[in-house]
């Protein structure tokens, strides 16, 4: 049996364990989102909003 103190979860997005690709991934996400919004500025849902899962 492994016994340890539960300090929550380990996050690799800040502090000493910062992932080396975290900043690049964030920048890529910003670029993708901004281009999608520009390209599909007039997109509309084909069905009722209640049919979309969160």
Buried (B, 14 or more C-beta within 10 A) or exposed (E): EEEEEEEEEEEEEEEEEEEEEEEEEEEEEEEEEEEEEEEEEEEEEEEEEEEEEE
